[in-house]
Amino acid sequence: MSQCLNPDCLVINPVTHKFCQKCGQKLWLKDRYQALRLIGQGGFGKTFLAVDLDKPSQSRCVIKQFFPQGQGTGALDKAAELFKEEAKRLDDLGNHNE
């Protein structure tokens, strides 16, 4: 199954579909990552279990979606900064010296 990433939809679609049956949004992020299901959410966004379709192994990964709710401008700026810092740290975790 493929999870729609539209925050107002989130419908589960058949794995063979490239567009959401309900809202019509593309299901594959950057034509590479396919969200399988929602695994968590909080005040600043949602996290989805996903598959990287660009790799031969089609390895599992996560999609972190920044979607803050009910925050003032200062809090929103701080949340965006923290989200970017977390993304950098997660990217560093994926880099290994071989």
C-alpha positions as CSV (number, residue, x, y, z in Angstrom):
1,M,0.0,0.0,0.0
2,S,1.0,3.6,-0.5
3,Q,0.2,6.4,1.9
4,C,-0.8,9.8,0.6
5,L,1.4,12.6,1.9
6,N,-1.2,15.3,1.6
7,P,-1.8,16.3,5.3
8,D,-5.5,16.9,4.5
9,C,-5.9,13.4,2.8
10,L,-3.6,10.7,4.1
11,V,-5.6,8.0,2.2
12,I,-4.0,4.6,1.7
13,N,-3.7,3.7,-2.0
14,P,-2.8,0.5,-3.9
15,V,0.9,0.1,-4.3
16,T,0.6,0.3,-8.1
17,H,-0.9,3.8,-8.1
18,K,1.3,6.9,-8.6
19,F,-1.4,9.4,-7.7
20,C,-3.8,9.4,-4.8
21,Q,-7.3,8.0,-5.6
22,K,-8.9,10.7,-3.4
23,C,-7.0,14.0,-3.8
24,G,-5.0,13.3,-6.9
25,Q,-1.6,14.2,-5.4
26,K,1.6,12.4,-6.5
27,L,2.3,9.5,-4.1
28,W,6.0,9.3,-4.7
29,L,8.2,12.0,-3.2
30,K,10.8,13.2,-5.8
31,D,9.7,10.3,-8.0
32,R,11.9,8.2,-5.6
33,Y,10.4,7.7,-2.2
34,Q,7.1,5.9,-1.6
35,A,5.4,6.4,1.8
36,L,4.0,3.1,3.0
37,R,2.3,4.2,6.2
38,L,2.2,6.9,8.9
39,I,4.4,5.9,11.9
40,G,4.3,9.0,14.1
41,Q,3.2,12.6,14.4
42,G,3.7,15.5,16.7
43,G,3.3,19.3,16.9
44,F,5.7,20.0,14.1
45,G,5.0,17.2,11.6
46,K,4.5,13.6,10.6
47,T,6.9,10.7,10.1
48,F,6.2,8.0,7.5
49,L,7.8,4.6,6.9
50,A,8.9,4.7,3.2
51,V,10.8,2.8,0.6
52,D,13.6,4.2,-1.6
53,L,12.5,3.1,-5.1
54,D,15.8,4.4,-6.6
55,K,17.9,1.8,-4.9
56,P,18.1,-1.8,-6.3
57,S,17.5,-3.1,-2.8
58,Q,14.5,-0.8,-2.4
59,S,15.6,-0.2,1.2
60,R,13.3,1.1,3.9
61,C,13.7,4.7,5.1
62,V,11.6,7.4,6.7
63,I,10.0,10.6,5.4
64,K,9.8,13.4,7.9
65,Q,7.2,16.0,6.9
66,F,7.4,19.5,8.4
67,F,3.9,20.5,9.1
68,P,3.7,22.8,12.2
69,Q,0.3,23.6,13.6
70,G,-0.9,26.5,15.8
71,Q,2.5,28.2,16.2
72,G,3.3,31.9,16.4
73,T,5.8,33.4,13.9
74,G,8.8,33.2,16.4
75,A,7.9,29.6,17.3
76,L,7.5,28.7,13.6
77,D,10.9,30.1,12.7
78,K,12.5,28.2,15.6
79,A,10.7,25.0,14.6
80,A,12.0,25.3,11.0
81,E,15.5,25.9,12.3
82,L,15.3,22.8,14.5
83,F,13.9,20.7,11.7
84,K,16.7,21.7,9.4
85,E,19.3,20.9,12.1
86,E,17.7,17.5,12.6
87,A,17.8,16.8,8.9
88,K,21.5,17.6,8.8
89,R,22.2,15.2,11.7
90,L,20.2,12.4,10.1
91,D,22.0,13.0,6.8
92,D,25.4,12.7,8.7
93,L,24.2,9.4,10.2
94,G,23.8,8.0,6.7
95,N,27.4,8.8,5.7
96,H,29.8,6.0,6.5
97,N,33.6,5.8,5.8
98,E,34.2,2.7,3.9
